[in-house]
Structure formats: structure tokens, C-alpha cells
Amino acid sequence: MPAGPKKRCGNACLWLFRSRTGSGYSSIRPASKPIRRPPAKKKAADGEALGRSKGGLTTKVHAAVDALGNPVYVHLSGGQEADGKHFERIIEALPTEVKAVVGDKGYDTNAVVERMEEHEAEVVIPSKKNRTTERVIDKNLYQDRNKVERFFLKIKQNSAVATRYDKKAACYLAVVHLASIMCWLK
């Protein structure tokens, strides 16, 4: 007969057990060591092209387009990362006969300018405010930068690109590639 208080309920007996330390009540289960689990490892967002910025977790889409505004190369990075860091990946994917590179102030770094001068391409990137000497740029050529902006507007017509529903960077990049293919087909 197990130890513990008894209660009678009609024809059936119901045994109630409580386990309290030092209370004198026994338990069905013998006392054991508490289960110690290692703390859960937080998954790194580095490989998923997620970065924390003012708006929360964001992803940057870096794109290179040709003279007609058709996409040539697309790359993802975390939202807090600087644009200039990813220029090497973009320039490696471009054809060697590039005559000019048009970009915004985010790509105005010494490394980018030197790399483009090695390729003998014209650098059409406005200087940042902290530069000691401002670079003279071709204003007419710089106006063609809107082709990149129009490309982003076209691919963001797809809500999966605009809001990033995908957890994995590879899946999101595939959606961006599909939207880019649709730009080529129109």
C-alpha cells in the first residue's frame, strides 16, 4: 500500500500523491538528478544575409545592371553592412569591357576607386562629404543611375521580394533571380 493520504470515492479508491521535499509524502517516481541541458545555441544570421539596422532585421540587395537597365548580377548582404565591402563580388561578375561604373555615395571608398582605375573604367560616383577633394563626375552619365533604381522598382512589384518572406538567403536570392528573369523577359 503506497504511503500518502487516502480518499474514498464511492466504490473506487483514488490515491493522491504529492512530492514535496521534507513533507513526508512519497512519490511514485524516485528522486533523480534534475535534467541539465546545455543552453540553446543561437543561430548565426551571417549566412542568411540578415542584418540589424534601424528598421529591424533587413537584407540589402546589391545589383549591377547593363546600359539598358537589365540585371547582370545580384548579390545579398546584411542590412547593416557597408555597400563598399561587396563591390569586389559585383565587379568580379561583370564583363571586362566595362567603360564606366555608376554608383551612389555608398560605394565611394578608396578601394573601389582604385579598383576601377586599374580596369581603366570611368568612376561616376559622387564624393562623400568627408572627402578632402571632391571628384568631378559626368552629370549626364550619373543620371543613368536611375536605371538601377527602376530595376529595383520592377522587382519589388513582387511582394516576396519587397518583404522577404523566406528564412534562408538562398531561397530569397532565388526569388530575386526569378523577378530579375521577369525583367529580362518584358
C-alpha positions as CSV (number, residue, x, y, z in Angstrom):
1,M,0.0,0.0,0.0
2,P,1.6,3.3,-1.1
3,A,2.1,6.0,1.5
4,G,0.0,9.1,1.3
5,P,-3.4,10.3,2.2
6,K,-6.4,8.2,1.1
7,K,-9.7,9.5,-0.2
8,R,-12.7,7.3,-0.7
9,C,-14.9,8.0,-3.7
10,G,-17.9,5.7,-3.9
11,N,-16.7,2.1,-4.8
12,A,-13.3,3.1,-6.2
13,C,-10.3,4.2,-4.3
14,L,-8.3,7.2,-5.5
15,W,-4.8,7.7,-4.3
16,L,-3.4,11.2,-4.4
17,F,0.3,11.7,-4.3
18,R,2.3,14.8,-3.8
19,S,6.0,15.2,-3.8
20,R,7.4,17.8,-1.5
21,T,10.8,18.0,-0.1
22,G,10.7,17.2,3.7
23,S,6.9,16.9,3.8
24,G,6.8,13.2,4.5
25,Y,4.8,12.4,1.4
26,S,6.2,9.9,-1.1
27,S,6.1,10.0,-4.9
28,I,5.7,7.3,-7.5
29,R,8.9,8.4,-9.2
30,P,12.1,8.1,-7.2
31,A,14.1,11.3,-6.7
32,S,16.6,11.9,-9.5
33,K,19.0,14.5,-10.6
34,P,17.5,17.4,-12.5
35,I,18.0,17.3,-16.2
36,R,20.7,19.7,-17.2
37,R,20.6,20.8,-20.9
38,P,23.2,23.0,-22.5
39,P,21.9,26.4,-23.4
40,A,20.5,26.6,-26.9
41,K,22.9,27.9,-29.5
42,K,21.7,31.0,-31.3
43,K,21.9,30.5,-35.0
44,A,24.1,32.9,-36.8
45,A,22.4,35.3,-39.2
46,D,25.7,35.8,-41.1
47,G,24.9,33.1,-43.7
48,E,21.3,34.2,-44.1
49,A,22.1,37.8,-45.3
50,L,20.2,39.2,-42.3
51,G,21.4,42.3,-40.5
52,R,20.2,44.5,-37.8
53,S,19.5,48.1,-38.8
54,K,17.1,50.9,-37.7
55,G,14.1,49.0,-39.2
56,G,14.9,45.7,-37.6
57,L,16.3,42.7,-39.4
58,T,16.9,43.7,-43.0
59,T,18.6,42.5,-46.2
60,K,20.4,44.6,-48.8
61,V,20.2,43.6,-52.5
62,H,23.2,44.7,-54.5
63,A,22.7,44.8,-58.2
64,A,24.6,45.6,-61.4
65,V,22.6,46.4,-64.5
66,D,23.7,47.0,-68.1
67,A,23.2,50.2,-70.1
68,L,19.6,49.2,-70.8
69,G,18.7,48.5,-67.2
70,N,18.7,44.7,-67.4
71,P,20.2,42.9,-64.4
72,V,23.6,41.4,-64.9
73,Y,24.5,40.4,-61.3
74,V,22.6,40.3,-58.0
75,H,24.0,39.8,-54.5
76,L,22.6,39.8,-51.0
77,S,24.1,41.1,-47.8
78,G,23.0,42.0,-44.2
79,G,21.2,45.3,-43.7
80,Q,23.9,46.9,-41.5
81,E,26.9,46.2,-43.8
82,A,28.5,48.9,-45.9
83,D,28.0,48.8,-49.6
84,G,31.7,49.2,-50.5
85,K,32.5,45.9,-48.9
86,H,30.5,44.0,-51.5
87,F,31.9,45.8,-54.5
88,E,34.6,43.2,-55.2
89,R,32.0,40.4,-55.7
90,I,30.0,42.7,-58.0
91,I,33.0,43.7,-60.1
92,E,34.2,40.2,-60.5
93,A,30.9,39.1,-62.0
94,L,30.9,42.0,-64.6
95,P,32.4,41.7,-68.1
96,T,36.0,43.0,-68.5
97,E,35.0,45.6,-71.1
98,V,33.2,47.9,-68.7
99,K,33.7,51.5,-69.6
100,A,32.1,53.2,-66.7
101,V,30.8,52.4,-63.2
102,V,27.9,54.5,-61.9
103,G,27.1,54.2,-58.3
104,D,25.8,56.1,-55.3
105,K,27.8,57.6,-52.4
106,G,27.7,54.3,-50.5
107,Y,30.3,52.9,-53.0
108,D,32.7,55.9,-52.6
109,T,35.7,54.3,-51.0
110,N,39.4,54.4,-51.9
111,A,39.4,50.7,-52.7
112,V,36.5,51.0,-55.2
113,V,38.1,54.0,-56.9
114,E,41.5,52.3,-57.2
115,R,40.0,49.0,-58.4
116,M,38.1,50.9,-61.2
117,E,41.2,52.9,-62.2
118,E,43.0,49.5,-62.6
119,H,40.4,48.5,-65.1
120,E,40.6,51.9,-66.8
121,A,36.9,52.5,-66.3
122,E,35.4,55.8,-65.6
123,V,34.3,56.2,-61.9
124,V,30.9,58.0,-61.8
125,I,30.4,58.0,-58.0
126,P,29.7,61.3,-56.2
127,S,32.1,62.1,-53.4
128,K,31.1,61.7,-49.8
129,K,31.1,64.9,-47.6
130,N,34.1,63.7,-45.7
131,R,36.4,63.6,-48.7
132,T,39.1,66.3,-48.8
133,T,39.0,66.6,-52.6
134,E,35.7,66.2,-54.5
135,R,35.7,64.0,-57.6
136,V,34.4,65.6,-60.8
137,I,31.8,63.4,-62.3
138,D,29.8,63.4,-65.6
139,K,26.3,64.5,-64.6
140,N,24.7,63.1,-67.7
141,L,26.2,59.7,-67.1
142,Y,25.3,59.9,-63.4
143,Q,21.6,60.4,-64.4
144,D,21.7,56.9,-65.8
145,R,21.9,55.6,-62.2
146,N,18.1,55.7,-62.2
147,K,18.1,52.6,-64.4
148,V,19.2,50.6,-61.3
149,E,16.5,52.3,-59.2
150,R,13.9,51.4,-61.9
151,F,15.2,47.8,-61.8
152,F,14.6,47.7,-58.0
153,L,11.1,49.1,-58.5
154,K,10.3,46.4,-61.1
155,I,11.5,43.5,-58.9
156,K,9.7,44.9,-55.8
157,Q,6.4,44.6,-57.7
158,N,6.7,41.0,-56.5
159,S,5.7,41.1,-52.8
160,A,8.0,38.2,-51.9
161,V,11.0,40.4,-53.0
162,A,9.7,43.5,-51.3
163,T,9.1,41.9,-47.9
164,R,11.4,38.8,-47.8
165,Y,9.1,36.0,-46.6
166,D,11.9,33.5,-46.9
167,K,14.1,32.5,-43.9
168,K,17.0,31.2,-45.9
169,A,19.1,33.5,-48.0
170,A,19.4,31.0,-50.9
171,C,15.6,30.9,-51.2
172,Y,15.3,34.7,-51.1
173,L,18.0,35.0,-53.7
174,A,16.1,32.5,-55.9
175,V,13.0,34.7,-55.7
176,V,15.1,37.8,-56.6
177,H,16.6,35.9,-59.5
178,L,13.1,34.9,-60.7
179,A,12.0,38.5,-60.5
180,S,15.1,39.5,-62.5
181,I,14.3,37.0,-65.1
182,M,10.9,38.6,-65.5
183,C,12.6,41.9,-66.1
184,W,14.6,40.4,-68.9
185,L,11.5,38.8,-70.5
186,K,9.5,42.1,-70.6
